[in-house]
Amino acid sequence: MVAQGTFRLSGSQTAPVPEPAPLISVAIALTILRLRKRATRLARCTPI
């Protein structure tokens, strides 16, 4: 559930501001991937 919440927050943040520096979007994507990995390790029962 934590991963889903963070994913929704990241989506809402990236949606309104897609123009500025692509590096920021890349960093956000990397953080999302890390959060997904941590979530899958902590609880593999909940599919993302």
Secondary structure as the mmCIF struct_conf table of DSSP 4:
data_model
#
loop_
_struct_conf.conf_type_id
_struct_conf.id
_struct_conf.beg_label_comp_id
_struct_conf.beg_label_asym_id
_struct_conf.beg_label_seq_id
_struct_conf.end_label_comp_id
_struct_conf.end_label_asym_id
_struct_conf.end_label_seq_id
HELX_RH_AL_P HELX_RH_AL_P1 VAL A 2 THR A 14
TURN_TY1_P TURN_TY1_P1 ALA A 15 PRO A 16
BEND BEND1 GLU A 19 PRO A 20
HELX_RH_AL_P HELX_RH_AL_P2 PRO A 22 LEU A 42
BEND BEND2 ARG A 44 THR A 46
#
